[in-house]
Amino acid sequence: MNLDHPVLSSLLPVVFLIFIGFVAGKAKLVRGESVRDLSNLVFLVLTQALLFRTMSSVHIEQLDFKPVAQYFLVAGSLFAAMLWAYGGNSRASVLALASIFSNTLMIGVPLIGLAYGQEGQVLLFTLISLHALVLLSAATLVLELQVAHEQAALSGERRAIWRTVASAIRNAIIHPVPLPILVGLAYAQTGWGLHPIVDRPLALLGSAFGPIALVLVGITLSQTPIGKQALSAFKLSLVKTWLHPVLMLAVGWLLGLRGLHLAVMTVAAALPIGANVFLFSQRYRKEEDAVTAGVAVSTAMAVFSVSAVMAVLPLLPA
């Protein structure tokens, strides 16, 4: 086995970090009641720094949005289909998000860089700049609408639909993920840049996000009865790492996407479930065990799906 292969060299560190967290959890180095606090630290501090710093240097006019738009077309269609398949309720929103949200940062950046070079990374960064904003904002809006509907059904009180929508949009905008993205984008347009005194602490906090989030997945996994979630995690991982890239490849090809653009978007779709979905489920306390197991299973499954995708892409006619 060649451990220097781009797929293995990108995926194995992720598996290793999850395993470290799993061992730490089993050894009781982190108590169960501390997991929620660690989750808040990652979600409310580290994520904020990473997203704001990333978006503060993005110049929208320089980005090529055509392949990204096609990516979101596929992701949105699959999200709607999985939302319906899982029952259309608030828990379904979390599972549907897990079906489409890729680990573009921790795995995608090094993988695309090794496989397709700087040009490929530029395309991926274009996707990353909108990935969390579009997908997490949409999922948050849908979930907030469903939660409002479910609460109204339980209380017997019916709110005006416009108030429900307004409340859901407000909650989606001030959500800890979309907010720093929007603020970062707005700041980027000023052209001021970040002073090193501000940039360095943000860079340190942002760089801690990936490893700590993945270790946290492992800790949670150690406290999750994986046997009960094995089947649902396997199904969820099949959709994320196999169905998603197949749809992306087919739709992208039909819509005229070719070469590097098609390759980067398809490989991005084949990546495992991103840690943000785990944090999303923790925040709303919906399907936490299933998503935790799904992150682990999809990471292992992605070794095969990404390898298959990268083997098939060069065989396609130009």
N, C-alpha and C positions, 0 to 999 in steps of 0.2 A: 504493500500500500504506500503510495506517494503522499506523505503528509504535507508536502509543499504545494500540492494541487490547490488552485484558487478556492474551490468549493470547500475542501476539508480545512484549509488554513483559516478560513473565515468562520465556518460553522463550529469547529471543534472548541475554540476558546469560549464560545457561547455555552456549549454543552458543559464545559469544564466549570464555568462560573455558576451555572445552575446546580451542578453537582456539589460545589463547595458550599453553597447555601443549604442544600439538602443535608449534607453532613453536619453543618453547624446547627441546623434545626434538630436533627436526630440526637446530637450531643447535648441539646438543651443550652447551647451557648446563647441563644436568643429565645426568650420566653414567648409563648403564644400571645400573651396580652401586649407584647411590645411590637408585634407585627403591624398593627394599625398605626402606631406612632411612626414606625419606619416608612410605612406607605405614605403617610402625610408628609414626611420629610422629603421623599422622592418627588411626590406629586406637586407639593406646594412650594418647594424651594429649588431643588435641582432642575426640575422640568422647566420652571420659569426662566432660570438663568440660561439654559440651553436654547430654548425657543427664541427668547428675546435676542440673544447674541447672534444666533443664526440669521434671523430675519432682519436685523439691524444693518446688514451689509448687502441685502438683496435689492437690485435695481430692476424693477418689473419690466421696463422697456427693453432690457437686454435678453430676456428669457424667451425661449421657443416653447409656446404653450400647446401646439398642435398635438404632439404625442401624449402630453400630459392630459389634455382634454379627452382624448380617446381612452386613456387609462381610467379616468374618472367615469366615463360613460359605461365601461364594463363593470367597474367597481360598484357604481350606483345601481345598475341593473341587478347585479348579483346580491347586493344588500337588500333590495326590495323583494327579490325572490326568497331569500333566506328569512327575511322578516315574516313573510307570509307562511313559509314552511314551519317556522317555530311557533306560530300561533298569534303573531301580531300584537303581543303585549309588551310590557316593559322589559321582562327578562329576554324576550326575543330580540330586542334592540341590541343587547350586549352580545348575544350569540351571533347575530347577523354582522355586527362590527368585527367580531373575531374572524369571520369568514372572508373578510376583505382587507384587513389592516395588516400590512407587512412590516417586518422589522427592517426598514430601509436604512436606518442609521447604523446600528451596531453591527449588522451583518452586511447590508447592502453596500455601504460605502467602501469597505475594504475589498469586497468581492468584485464589484464593478470596476474598481481601480485596477485590480490585478488582471481581470479578464479583458477589459476594454479600454484601459488607460484614462488619461485626463479628459479626453473628449466624451467618453462614456460617463465619467463622473459629473461633468457639467450637466448632462441630461438628467442624471439622477438627482443632482442638487435642485434642479428646476422642479422635479416631482416632490422632493423633500420639503421645499419651501411652501408647498400648498397641501402636502399629504395630511398632516395633522389638522391644519385649519379646515379643510374641506370635509374630511371624513369624520373627525371627532366633533366638529360643529354640527354636521348633519345628524350624526347619531345622538348627540346631546339634545338637539331640538326635537327629534322624534321621541326620544325617551322621556323628555320633560312633558311633552304633549300626552304621552301615554300615562305617565304618573299622575298628571292632573286629571285625566279622564277616570283613572282607577280610583283616585281619592274622591272625586265627585260621585262616583257610583257607590262608594262605601258610605259616604255621608248623606247621600240623597239630595245634595244640593247641586244644582246645575248652573255653572257659570256661563256667561256669554262667550261664544266661541272666540270673539276677538280678544277678550281678556285672557283666555287660555293661551292663544297664540302669542299675544304680547308678552305674557309671563314666560312662556317657553323660550321666545327669542331673547328676552333679557337674560334668563338663566344661561342660555347658550353662549351669549356674548361675554358675560362676566365669569364664565367657566374658566378654571385655571389653565386650560390649554389654549383655547382661541384668543384669550385676552393678551397674553404676552406676544403672540404672533401678530395680532393687529397693531399693538403698540410698537413692536419692532419694525413692522412694515412702514408705519407712519414716520418713525424716527429715521429710517433709511432714506426717505425722500428729502430730508433736510440736507443730506450730504455732509453732516458734521463728523461722522465717524465716532468711534469710542476711544476716549483717552485710555492709555495703558493702565492707569490707576483703577479705572472701572473695568476695562476689558480683561485684565488678568484674573481678578477674582471670579468674574463671570465664566471665563474659560475653565478655571479650576472646578467650579461648581458644575458646569456643563459636562466636563469630562468624567465626573463622578457618576453621572446619571446612568449610563449604560451598565457598568459593572455592578453598582449597588442595586439597580432595578432587577438585574438578572439573579443576583444572590438572593434578593428578596423573594423572587419566584421560587427558588430552590427551598428557602426556609418555609414558605407557605406550602410547597409541595410535600415537604416532610411531615406536615401536619394534616395533610389531605388524604382521605382514604381513596387512593388512586384506583383501586379495584372497582369501586362503585362508579367511577367516572371514566373508566378505560374505553368503553364503547362509544360514549358521547364524544370523548376527546379524539378518538380515532376518526369518527365521522367528520367532526369539525376540521380536523387536520387534512383529511382527504379533500374537502371542499377548498380549503385555503391553499394547499400546496400543489394540488393537481387540477381541480376544476377551474380555479381562478386563472392560472397561466394558460390553460387550453383555450378558455374564452378570450383572453387577451390576445393570444396569438391569432385566433380565427378572426376576431373582429378587426384587429389591427391590420391584418393582411387584406381583408375585404375592403377596408377604408383607405388602402393605399400606403400603409406604413411599411417601410422596408429597411433593410440594413441595420445600422447601429441603433436607430430609433426604436425599431421593433424589438431588437435584442434586449436593450436595456429595460424597456417597459415589461416585456415578457418575463425576464429574470426577476424583476422587482415583484411581479405578481406571484412568482413561485416561492418567494421567501416565506419563512415561518411567521406565525402570529407575533406581532410586536408587543413589547412589554407595556406600551401605553394602554392596550386593551385590558391587561391584567390590572393596572392601576384604575382604569375606568370602572371595572367590575367591583374593585375594592371600594371605590368612592361611593357608588350607588348601592353596594351590597346586593348585587344581583349576579347569580351564576358564578360565584367566586371559585368554587371547587372545579367546575367544568372548564373555566377559562384557564385556571392555573395548570391543570392537567393538559389542556390543549396547547399551551405555550411549549411545554416540555415535549409532548409527542410530535408536534409540528416541526420543532427544531430538529429532531432526529429524522423525521420523514423528509425534510427539505434537503438533506444530503443526497437523497435519491432523485427528488423532483427537480432540483436545480441542476444536478448532473445531467439528467435526461433532457431538460430544456436546452442547456448549453451544447449538448451533443446534436440535437435536432436542428437548431437554428442555422448552422453553416450548410446544412443539406438543402435548405430552401432555395429556390431559384431567385436570382436578383431581380 
